[in-house]
Amino acid sequence: MTLAVKVPLKEGEIVRRRLIELGALDNTYKIKREGNFLLIPVKFPVKGFEVVEAELEQVSRRPNSYREIVNVPQELRRFLPTSFDIIGNIAIIEIPEELKGYAKEIGRAIVEVHKNVKAVYMKGSKIEGEYRTRELIHIAGENITETIHRENGIRLKLDVAKVYFSPRLATERMRVFKMAQEGEVVFDMFAGVGPFSILLAKKAELVFACDINPWAIKYLEENIKLNKVNNVVPILGDSREIEVKADRIIMNLPKYAHEFLEHAISCINDGGVIHYYGFGPEGDPYGWHLERIRELANKFGVKVEVLGKRVIRNYAPRQYNIAIDFRVSF
Ligand SMILES: C[S@@+](CC[C@H](N)C(=O)[O-])C[C@H]1O[C@@H](n2cnc3c(N)ncnc32)[C@H](O)[C@@H]1O
């Protein structure tokens, strides 16, 4: 037996919406028709409605999406985000202004549907600052920010509040791994907690992994142990000040990578490959970056061969996160 609001058939939809607004609708039971009435399952007695005890059928199918069970007013449902990131057992979601008042409902629904998710955070700012982190606002589940994320066969321990990490780049990291050759020396200029470095360590002879964020380096050191790799050298500092020679350089700092190009070219070995990342506008997202690369190639008197370029993902409206791979020959 469960509690249900009994309403005339023709008022059913209006009452259902009202119950959603009140957070009273119990989605775990099905609505039942009884003659000219509907029995709408509720979580608690609701003032102003006739509440009865009823035998209702339980909803047996496990929902596929939090959107199927979340209690938000019908007219706002169209604003519900269709995707969010899951990093280890932590979900991070961008909630539009219209739904900010329902953030906790959304968080609760995510925890309910995704059994592996233990904590949910709402994005509280854009990615900003030198460390490329953002403010996170806790909306559901446990108040934890440290987790272990699995991707491409490696484990990455990290704190989502203290370091940059995006699970959306997993395919890009695998693509770079596939391009890498056995026995190379790699310079990961903006290593973070090591998703490129640790993966590439499986092929490379040596990986220099630099980051300016002490938390990133702390987790990188833990991840080196966690993944039992012995050829990654963590370096805390500004990668412009690190003088190494490498066959492959990864420049995963899209917002500022162009400022580091000169140093990258000075670190690359003859015939080496640079994986450059940037942001660019719709239409020609590569043009500005390719010009910078060619300018510097002229300045250094080296040859540049573009091996590939692609859009990785949308970054903002009409702005793309792009990648350019190029070979440098002396
Ligand atoms: C976009 S994140 C990429 C992290 C990592 N490659 C990944 O895929 O998760 C850029 C990283 O560059 C680091 N960073 C920013 N400026 C730097 C600098 N001058 N030298 C070294 N690292 C820097 C930030 O702390 C941040 O961890």
The ligand as an SDF file (V2000), in Angstrom:
LIG
                    3D

 27 29  0  0  0  0  0  0  0  0999 V2000
   44.0350   22.0130  -19.4820 C   0  0  0  0  0  0  0  0  0  0  0  0
   44.9810   21.4000  -18.1280 S   0  0  0  0  0  0  0  0  0  0  0  0
   45.5490   19.8690  -18.8300 C   0  0  0  0  0  0  0  0  0  0  0  0
   45.9650   18.8240  -17.8530 C   0  0  0  0  0  0  0  0  0  0  0  0
   46.2100   17.4400  -18.4320 C   0  0  0  0  0  0  0  0  0  0  0  0
   47.0730   17.4760  -19.5890 N   0  0  0  0  0  0  0  0  0  0  0  0
   44.9220   16.7360  -18.7570 C   0  0  0  0  0  0  0  0  0  0  0  0
   44.6890   16.3410  -19.9160 O   0  0  0  0  0  0  0  0  0  0  0  0
   44.1220   16.5210  -17.8340 O   0  0  0  0  0  0  0  0  0  0  0  0
   46.3840   22.4570  -18.1750 C   0  0  0  0  0  0  0  0  0  0  0  0
   47.3620   22.2590  -17.0380 C   0  0  0  0  0  0  0  0  0  0  0  0
   48.4610   23.1640  -17.2580 O   0  0  0  0  0  0  0  0  0  0  0  0
   48.9490   23.6180  -16.0130 C   0  0  0  0  0  0  0  0  0  0  0  0
   49.7260   24.8430  -16.2740 N   0  0  0  0  0  0  0  0  0  0  0  0
   49.2740   26.0950  -16.4850 C   0  0  0  0  0  0  0  0  0  0  0  0
   50.2950   26.9410  -16.7200 N   0  0  0  0  0  0  0  0  0  0  0  0
   51.4250   26.2060  -16.6670 C   0  0  0  0  0  0  0  0  0  0  0  0
   52.8040   26.4960  -16.8500 C   0  0  0  0  0  0  0  0  0  0  0  0
   53.2280   27.7360  -17.1030 N   0  0  0  0  0  0  0  0  0  0  0  0
   53.6900   25.4970  -16.7440 N   0  0  0  0  0  0  0  0  0  0  0  0
   53.2760   24.2270  -16.4650 C   0  0  0  0  0  0  0  0  0  0  0  0
   51.9890   23.9000  -16.2690 N   0  0  0  0  0  0  0  0  0  0  0  0
   51.0660   24.8610  -16.3850 C   0  0  0  0  0  0  0  0  0  0  0  0
   47.7000   23.7720  -15.1630 C   0  0  0  0  0  0  0  0  0  0  0  0
   48.0000   23.7190  -13.7960 O   0  0  0  0  0  0  0  0  0  0  0  0
   46.8480   22.5650  -15.6500 C   0  0  0  0  0  0  0  0  0  0  0  0
   47.0290   21.4500  -14.8210 O   0  0  0  0  0  0  0  0  0  0  0  0
  1  2  1  0
  2  3  1  0
  2 10  1  0
  3  4  1  0
  4  5  1  0
  5  6  1  0
  5  7  1  0
  7  8  2  0
  7  9  1  0
 10 11  1  0
 11 12  1  0
 11 26  1  0
 12 13  1  0
 13 14  1  0
 13 24  1  0
 14 15  1  0
 14 23  1  0
 15 16  2  0
 16 17  1  0
 17 18  1  0
 17 23  2  0
 18 19  1  0
 18 20  2  0
 20 21  1  0
 21 22  2  0
 22 23  1  0
 24 25  1  0
 24 26  1  0
 26 27  1  0
M  CHG  2   2   1   9  -1
M  END
$$$$
